[in-house]
């Protein structure tokens, strides 16, 4: 498993870099073919190169993951793959190349792979806009989804996720000289300040809703009344009702400064993943690994899409470790074989379960 993990980590795969993603997809396909046989299909579109493999027969279970990472090209030179003190480190080891390796090696222990499908997307980190339709299609066909994103703290499985999305609020004002005639301008920065306060007030932490302005920009020079400003906002919700409320509130944002104009783009693209979607598969997991924990988390994954379809979905089956998206990202090596075994056990149980 460490050999295959090194092979994947050492081909950098930042989201939106189509050439890098194509090379990474080839590496993922090679690992799958070497361990499972058959032929992986490379699906190229505007979001990158996705990898699909099928074991034949009636579809029963979709093994779901992604091979894109958040790290720019050159990160590997600064932080190469390494194994030390019981940890494997390097860009993308935890999110989520370690999980892919564990899934493939778990499947390799099964003599029968009929009904098993693997889909590894290339754009999960940036919203899955080019892969969502394919993910949903294969999830419906299979009827059960196992997501190999990194485990929650302590190795817990992820049985619920918040819905998440982003909005950009663009403000158009009018430039003028800040010293000679500031009153002739329409200050987009002042309007942005009002909007930030209005937007932050949309949070309902008691309902699990967070609305967090994260990036802002405005202005050109210190002596020019700014004519443009933008505010980017991260949103997380636990329920469909909150998704509707927040989206409606963004659509209703109104200017405070006379003459300012506001344009809102974005949505809560990943719907919430309710615990009910994971209950059946989590029960199977606890039979195979008694005492394994369950966690509801704020981050989203492609499991949000499949759960929203009503397809049983269990997430967090990937690597035990931590530091996703950070320089200290790591995988606990001693847990890799155990988690591969859990993957094999779940797939086998699903293969032999009556089809709903």
C-alpha positions as CSV (number, residue, x, y, z in Angstrom):
1,X,0.0,0.0,0.0
2,X,2.8,2.4,0.8
3,X,4.3,1.7,-2.6
4,X,1.1,2.6,-4.4
5,X,0.6,5.6,-2.1
6,X,4.0,7.0,-3.0
7,X,3.2,6.5,-6.7
8,X,0.0,8.6,-6.4
9,X,1.5,11.3,-4.2
10,X,4.5,11.8,-6.4
11,X,2.3,12.9,-9.3
12,X,0.9,16.2,-8.2
13,X,-2.7,16.8,-9.0
14,X,-4.0,20.3,-8.2
15,X,-7.6,21.0,-9.1
16,X,-8.1,22.8,-12.4
17,X,-4.7,21.9,-13.7
18,X,-5.9,19.7,-16.6
19,X,-2.5,18.4,-17.6
20,X,-1.5,17.4,-14.1
21,X,-4.9,15.8,-13.5
22,X,-4.5,13.8,-16.7
23,X,-1.2,12.4,-15.5
24,X,-2.6,11.7,-12.0
25,X,-5.6,9.9,-13.5
26,X,-3.2,7.6,-15.5
27,X,-1.5,6.8,-12.2
28,X,-4.7,6.0,-10.5
29,X,-5.8,3.8,-13.4
30,X,-2.5,2.0,-13.3
31,X,-2.9,1.2,-9.6
32,X,-6.4,0.0,-10.0
33,X,-5.5,-2.2,-13.0
34,X,-2.4,-3.6,-11.4
35,X,-4.3,-4.6,-8.2
36,X,-7.7,-5.6,-9.6
37,X,-7.2,-6.4,-13.3
38,X,-9.6,-5.3,-16.0
39,X,-9.3,-1.9,-17.6
40,X,-10.0,1.5,-16.1
41,X,-11.7,4.0,-18.3
42,X,-10.4,7.6,-18.4
43,X,-13.3,10.1,-18.8
44,X,-12.0,13.5,-19.9
45,X,-14.1,16.7,-19.6
46,X,-13.7,20.3,-18.7
47,X,-13.1,19.5,-15.0
48,X,-10.2,17.1,-15.6
49,X,-9.8,13.4,-16.1
50,X,-12.0,11.1,-14.1
51,X,-11.3,7.4,-13.6
52,X,-14.0,4.7,-13.8
53,X,-13.7,0.9,-13.3
54,X,-16.3,-1.8,-13.1
55,X,-16.1,-5.4,-12.0
56,X,-19.0,-6.5,-14.2
57,X,-22.4,-7.9,-13.5
58,X,-25.3,-6.1,-11.9
59,X,-24.1,-2.8,-10.2
60,X,-24.3,-3.2,-6.4
61,X,-21.9,-0.8,-4.8
62,X,-20.0,2.4,-5.8
63,X,-16.6,3.0,-4.3
64,X,-16.3,6.8,-4.6
65,X,-13.3,9.1,-4.3
66,X,-11.3,11.9,-5.9
67,X,-7.7,12.3,-7.0
68,X,-7.4,16.1,-7.2
69,X,-5.8,18.0,-4.3
70,X,-5.6,21.5,-3.1
71,X,-1.9,21.9,-3.3
72,X,-0.2,23.8,-6.2
73,X,2.5,22.4,-8.4
74,X,5.8,22.5,-6.6
75,X,4.5,21.5,-3.2
76,X,6.1,18.1,-3.6
77,X,9.5,19.5,-3.9
78,X,9.1,21.3,-0.6
79,X,7.2,18.5,1.1
80,X,8.1,15.2,-0.5
81,X,6.5,11.8,0.3
82,X,8.0,10.4,3.5
83,X,7.5,7.6,5.9
84,X,8.6,8.2,9.5
85,X,7.4,7.6,13.1
86,X,4.5,5.5,12.0
87,X,3.1,8.2,9.6
88,X,3.2,8.7,5.8
89,X,3.3,12.3,4.8
90,X,3.1,14.3,1.6
91,X,0.6,16.4,-0.3
92,X,-2.7,14.6,-0.6
93,X,-1.9,11.6,1.5
94,X,-4.9,12.1,3.8
95,X,-7.2,13.9,1.5
96,X,-7.6,11.5,-0.1
97,X,-5.0,9.4,-1.8
98,X,-4.5,7.2,1.2
99,X,-8.2,6.3,1.1
100,X,-8.0,5.4,-2.6
101,X,-5.1,3.0,-2.0
102,X,-6.9,1.4,1.0
103,X,-10.1,0.8,-1.1
104,X,-8.2,-0.8,-4.0
105,X,-6.2,-3.0,-1.8
106,X,-9.3,-4.0,0.2
107,X,-11.0,-5.0,-3.0
108,X,-8.0,-6.9,-4.2
109,X,-8.6,-9.3,-1.3
110,X,-12.0,-10.3,-2.6
111,X,-12.2,-13.2,-5.1
112,X,-15.4,-11.8,-6.6
113,X,-15.7,-8.2,-7.7
114,X,-19.0,-8.5,-9.6
115,X,-21.3,-5.5,-9.0
116,X,-18.4,-3.3,-7.8
117,X,-17.7,0.0,-9.5
118,X,-15.0,2.6,-8.7
119,X,-15.3,6.2,-9.6
120,X,-12.5,8.6,-8.9
121,X,-13.3,12.2,-9.8
122,X,-10.9,15.0,-10.7
123,X,-12.7,18.1,-9.4
124,X,-14.1,17.3,-5.9
125,X,-12.1,20.0,-4.2
126,X,-13.6,22.7,-6.4
127,X,-17.3,21.6,-6.4
128,X,-17.5,18.5,-8.6
129,X,-19.3,20.6,-11.3
130,X,-18.1,18.3,-14.1
131,X,-18.4,15.0,-12.3
132,X,-21.7,15.4,-10.3
133,X,-24.0,14.0,-13.0
134,X,-21.8,10.9,-13.5
135,X,-21.6,10.4,-9.7
136,X,-25.3,10.6,-9.3
137,X,-25.9,8.3,-12.3
138,X,-23.6,5.6,-11.0
139,X,-24.9,6.0,-7.4
140,X,-28.5,5.4,-8.6
141,X,-27.5,2.4,-10.6
142,X,-25.5,0.8,-7.8
143,X,-27.8,1.5,-4.9
144,X,-25.1,1.9,-2.2
145,X,-22.1,4.2,-2.0
146,X,-18.9,3.9,0.0
147,X,-16.9,7.2,0.2
148,X,-13.2,6.9,0.9
149,X,-12.6,10.4,2.2
150,X,-10.3,10.6,5.3
151,X,-11.8,9.4,8.6
152,X,-13.0,11.8,11.3
153,X,-11.1,12.2,14.5
154,X,-10.1,9.0,16.1
155,X,-10.9,7.0,13.0
156,X,-14.6,7.6,13.2
157,X,-16.8,7.2,10.1
158,X,-18.6,10.2,8.8
159,X,-22.3,9.6,9.0
160,X,-23.6,13.1,8.4
161,X,-22.2,16.2,6.6
162,X,-23.4,19.7,6.4
163,X,-24.5,21.1,3.0
164,X,-22.0,23.7,1.8
165,X,-21.5,26.3,-0.8
166,X,-20.0,29.7,-1.6
167,X,-21.4,33.0,-2.7
168,X,-19.8,36.0,-4.2
169,X,-21.4,39.4,-3.7
170,X,-20.1,42.0,-6.2
171,X,-20.7,45.7,-5.6
172,X,-20.6,48.4,-8.3
173,X,-20.2,52.0,-7.2
174,X,-18.6,55.0,-8.9
175,X,-15.1,56.3,-8.7
176,X,-14.1,59.8,-7.8
177,X,-11.2,61.7,-6.4
178,X,-11.1,61.0,-2.6
179,X,-9.7,64.4,-1.9
180,X,-11.3,66.8,-4.4
181,X,-14.8,65.4,-4.6
182,X,-15.4,62.3,-2.6
183,X,-19.1,63.1,-2.5
184,X,-19.2,62.6,-6.3
185,X,-18.4,58.9,-5.9
186,X,-20.3,55.9,-4.8
187,X,-18.1,54.1,-2.3
188,X,-18.2,50.4,-3.1
189,X,-16.0,49.6,-0.1
190,X,-18.5,51.3,2.3
191,X,-21.3,49.3,0.7
192,X,-19.2,46.1,1.1
193,X,-18.8,46.8,4.8
194,X,-22.6,47.0,5.2
195,X,-23.0,43.8,3.3
196,X,-20.5,41.9,5.4
197,X,-22.5,42.8,8.5
198,X,-25.8,41.8,6.9
199,X,-24.3,38.5,5.6
200,X,-22.7,37.5,8.9
201,X,-26.0,38.1,10.6
202,X,-27.5,35.2,8.5
203,X,-25.7,32.6,10.7
204,X,-27.8,30.5,12.9
205,X,-25.2,28.4,14.9
206,X,-28.0,27.0,17.1
207,X,-29.3,25.3,13.9
208,X,-25.9,24.4,12.6
209,X,-25.8,27.1,10.0
210,X,-22.6,29.1,9.6
211,X,-22.3,32.0,7.1
212,X,-18.8,33.3,7.1
213,X,-17.4,36.1,4.9
214,X,-13.9,34.9,4.0
215,X,-12.4,37.0,1.2
216,X,-12.9,40.7,0.3
217,X,-11.3,43.1,-2.1
218,X,-11.9,46.7,-3.1
219,X,-10.3,49.8,-4.5
220,X,-7.3,50.6,-6.6
221,X,-5.5,53.6,-5.0
222,X,-5.5,55.4,-1.7
223,X,-6.9,58.6,-3.3
224,X,-9.7,57.0,-5.4
225,X,-13.2,56.3,-4.1
226,X,-13.5,52.6,-4.9
227,X,-15.9,51.8,-7.7
228,X,-15.9,48.0,-7.2
229,X,-15.7,45.6,-4.3
230,X,-16.3,41.9,-3.9
231,X,-17.1,39.7,-0.9
232,X,-16.8,35.9,-0.9
233,X,-18.8,33.9,1.6
234,X,-18.6,30.3,2.9
235,X,-21.9,28.7,3.9
236,X,-22.6,25.5,5.8
237,X,-26.1,24.2,6.7
238,X,-27.5,21.1,8.3
239,X,-31.0,21.1,6.8
240,X,-32.8,21.7,3.5
241,X,-34.9,24.3,5.2
242,X,-31.8,26.3,6.1
243,X,-30.4,25.9,2.6
244,X,-33.6,27.5,1.3
245,X,-33.6,30.3,3.9
246,X,-29.9,31.3,3.3
247,X,-30.2,31.2,-0.5
248,X,-33.3,33.4,-0.4
249,X,-31.6,35.8,2.0
250,X,-28.6,36.2,-0.4
251,X,-31.1,36.8,-3.3
252,X,-32.8,39.5,-1.2
253,X,-29.6,41.5,-0.3
254,X,-30.2,45.2,-0.9
255,X,-27.7,48.2,-1.1
256,X,-27.4,50.7,1.8
257,X,-25.4,53.3,-0.1
258,X,-27.3,55.4,-2.6
259,X,-26.2,54.6,-6.1
260,X,-24.6,51.2,-5.3
261,X,-25.6,48.1,-7.1
262,X,-25.3,44.5,-5.9
263,X,-24.9,41.3,-7.9
264,X,-25.0,37.9,-6.1
265,X,-23.6,34.7,-7.6
266,X,-23.4,31.2,-6.0
267,X,-25.5,28.7,-4.2
268,X,-25.3,25.9,-1.6
269,X,-24.2,23.4,-4.2
270,X,-23.7,20.4,-1.9
271,X,-26.9,19.5,-0.1
272,X,-26.8,18.2,3.5
273,X,-26.0,14.6,4.1
274,X,-28.4,13.4,6.8
275,X,-27.6,10.6,9.2
276,X,-30.4,8.5,7.9
277,X,-28.5,8.0,4.7
278,X,-25.7,6.3,6.5
279,X,-27.6,4.3,9.1
280,X,-27.9,1.0,7.2
281,X,-24.3,0.9,6.1
282,X,-23.0,2.1,9.4
283,X,-24.7,-0.8,11.1
284,X,-22.8,-3.1,8.8
285,X,-19.6,-1.4,9.6
286,X,-20.1,-1.8,13.3
287,X,-20.6,-5.5,12.9
288,X,-17.3,-5.7,11.0
289,X,-15.4,-3.4,13.4
290,X,-17.2,-3.2,16.8
291,X,-16.6,0.1,18.5
292,X,-15.9,2.2,15.5
293,X,-17.2,5.7,16.0
294,X,-19.5,7.9,14.0
295,X,-19.2,11.7,13.5
296,X,-21.2,14.5,11.9
297,X,-18.8,16.9,10.2
298,X,-18.9,20.4,8.7
299,X,-17.1,19.6,5.5
300,X,-18.8,18.4,2.3
301,X,-17.9,15.6,-0.1
302,X,-19.4,13.9,-3.1
303,X,-21.3,11.7,-0.6
304,X,-23.5,14.7,-0.1
305,X,-24.8,14.3,-3.6
306,X,-25.4,10.6,-3.4
307,X,-27.1,10.8,0.0
308,X,-29.4,13.5,-1.2
309,X,-30.7,11.1,-3.8
310,X,-31.8,8.7,-1.0
311,X,-29.0,6.2,-1.9
312,X,-27.4,4.7,1.2
313,X,-24.1,6.4,1.7
314,X,-21.3,5.9,4.2
315,X,-18.4,8.3,4.3
316,X,-15.0,8.7,6.1
317,X,-13.9,5.1,5.2
318,X,-10.5,6.4,4.0
319,X,-7.2,6.9,5.8
320,X,-6.9,7.5,9.6
321,X,-4.8,10.6,10.1
322,X,-5.3,14.3,9.9
323,X,-4.2,17.7,8.6
324,X,-6.3,17.8,5.5
325,X,-5.3,20.8,3.3
326,X,-2.4,21.6,5.6
327,X,1.4,21.1,5.6
328,X,1.2,18.6,8.5
329,X,-1.2,16.3,6.6
330,X,-0.5,12.6,7.5
331,X,-1.7,9.1,7.4
332,X,-1.4,6.5,10.3
333,X,0.3,3.6,8.6
334,X,-0.7,0.9,11.1
335,X,-4.4,1.7,10.4
336,X,-4.2,1.2,6.7
337,X,-4.5,-2.6,6.5
338,X,-7.3,-2.6,9.0
339,X,-9.3,0.0,7.0
340,X,-8.6,-1.9,3.8
341,X,-10.1,-5.0,5.5
342,X,-13.2,-2.9,6.5
343,X,-13.6,-1.9,2.9
344,X,-13.5,-5.5,1.8
345,X,-15.9,-6.6,4.4
346,X,-18.4,-3.9,3.6
347,X,-18.3,-4.6,-0.2
348,X,-18.8,-8.3,0.4
349,X,-21.7,-7.7,2.7
350,X,-23.4,-5.4,0.2
351,X,-22.8,-7.9,-2.7
352,X,-24.6,-10.7,-0.7
353,X,-27.4,-8.5,0.7
354,X,-30.9,-8.7,-0.9
355,X,-31.3,-5.9,-3.4
356,X,-33.8,-3.3,-2.2
